[in-house]
Amino acid sequence: MSVYTSINIEELKVWLQDYALDDLIDYQGIKSGITNTNYFLMTARDRFVLTLFEKNTIEELPYFVDLMSHLAEHSFLCPKPIFKKNGTALSVLKNKPALIVTCLKGKELIKPEVSHCAAVGKSLAELHVKSANFKAQHQNTRDLNWIKKTANSLFDALPQDESQLLKQEILYQEKQNYKLPKSTIHGDLFRD
């Protein structure tokens, strides 16, 4: 499901020569996810995740690499970008922006319980604290302009009453004052 771009082991081994990693033993496509192509990379000592970004340009990604690096340096449990021998983390593989990060231990939680939700809340609070001195900013890609554009593509498919409700909500949102304090958030939190 989430392997949109196929790679073979030989081209992967050649591409990995730019990294100071142990030799690749095996790799496996990751089936979960909906946007990007992801692979587990297995070496003799470690396991990593390779992401090929299917929709983002390489210019859109440094903010996220820098944020993950900052959080990892401040002992926040998150994937840590792996840098190439030349000091950069982002690369291109199969004409797609690519990034290798450390692989965290864990598994998808199918039926989260209250205690799991509490742990996620605690972790998000820690993310906010540990990113407070992270200076880089990123434009919200799901802002009101995106909402309007997306809504315009939905109006014809929605029943008239729902379409009208969505139009009213957009008018309401246009009147709001969004001059709020800015901070780092986790904008795509999923149960996996």
N, C-alpha and C positions, 0 to 999 in steps of 0.2 A: 504493500500500500504506500509506503513512504520511500520507496526506492524508485525514483523517477529517472535517474541517470545511472546507467550501469557502468561499472569499471571492471577490468580484469586484473588479476594479481600481478601480472608482469608490468603493466603501465603504472600500477600503484607502487610497486617496488622502485621503479625509476623515479617517480615523483617524490617518494619519501627520502631520496638521497639528499635532499636539501635540508633534512632534519637530522639532529643528533640523537636518533632513537635507535634502540636495538633492532636487529633484523625482524622484518615482518614474518610472523609464523602463519597467521591466518587472518581472514577478515570475513565479516558477515553483515549483510544488509539488515537494517532495523526496520521492522514492518510497521511499527506504530508511528504516529505523527501524520500531519496532513500537508505541510508546506514544503519542507526541504527533504533532500536525500540524505540519509544518515547511515553510516557504517560503523560497526565495532571493528577496531584494529587490535590484533593481539600480537604482542612481542613476547620474548622469553620472560620478561619480568613485569610487564605492565599491560594494561588495557586502556585504549583511548577511544574517543568518538570522533569520527571525521564527518563534518557536515559540508555538503555542497548546497549552496544557497540558490534555490531555483528562481526566486523573484527579485531578490535584492541585488543591487550593484555593489561592487567592491568598495565604492566611495561611501556607501551608506553604513558600513559595518564597523569602522574603527571605534566609534563610540562604545559599542557593545563589548568589543575586545578590551578596550581600556577599562570599562566598568567591571568586567569579570576579573581582570588582572588586579584592579584596586581591591575588590572584595576579597579575593583569595589572599592577597598580601596582608589583609586585615583580619585573617583567620575566620572568614565567613565561608561556610561549607557550600561551595559552588564549583562547577567545572572551571579549571584553570587553563587558559590558552597556552598552547605549546608553540614556542617561537622557533623559527628556522635558524639555521646557522648564520644568516645575515642579519638577524635581530628583528625580523618582521614576523607577524603571526599569520596574516592573511596571504593567501596564495590563489592560484587559478589551477583548476583541474577540470578537464573536459569542457573548457570554456565557461566554467562557473566559478564564482568566488568560493574559496574553500578554507576551512579552519579545522584544526585538530585541537581537541581539549581533553583534559583528563576525564576518565570515566568514574563517576561516583558509584558507590555500592548502593544497592537497593533494587526495588522492583515496583511495578505498577500496583497501586492499591485500588482494587475494584470496588470495595464497599467501605469507604472511609467512615470512621466513627467520630464521636464528639472529641475524643482525646486526640485524634489525628488532626482535626480542624484546629484544635487549640495549639498543637505543635506547629502547624503551618502559620498561624497567627503570630506565635512567638518568633518564628523564623523571619517573617516579614518585618516585624518590629526591629529585629536585629539588623536586617538589611538596611532599613531606614537609618538606624544609628550609625552603622559602619560606612554608609555612603554619604553621610552628612557633609563631610569635607571633600567629596568628589566634585571637582569644579566644572567638569564638562557638562554640557546640556544637550538635549536632543529634542527636536521638534516632535510634538505629539502627532503621530501619523493617523490617529483616529479622532481628529478634531472636528469642529462643526462643518468645515468644508467637506471633509470625507463623509460625514453623516448625510449631508445634503446630496452629494454625488451618489452615494449608495442608495439613499431613499428614492432618488429619481429613477434608478434602475429597477426599483421594486413596485412603484405605484401601480403600474398596469397589471401586475400579477396579484395584487392584493384585492380583497373584497373592498367595496367602496367605503364602508364604515371604518375599516382598519386603515385604509389609505388616508381618509380624512383625519383620523386620530393622529397618524404619523405627521401629517402636515401641521396640525395644531401644535404638536410637541416641538417641531422644528421652529415654528414661530415663537413659541415660549422660550426656547433655548437661545434664539437670536437676541432676545431682550435681556439676557442674563449678563452679569458682570463677571468676566472670567479673569480678572486681574487678581489672581490668588497667588499665595507663596508657591514657589516651585521647588520640587525635590525629586529624587529618584524614586520610581515606583516599579513594581513588577507588573507589567501591563498584560501579560498573557499567562496567568497562573492556571494550571490544569492539575487534575488529581494524579497524573502519572509522574 
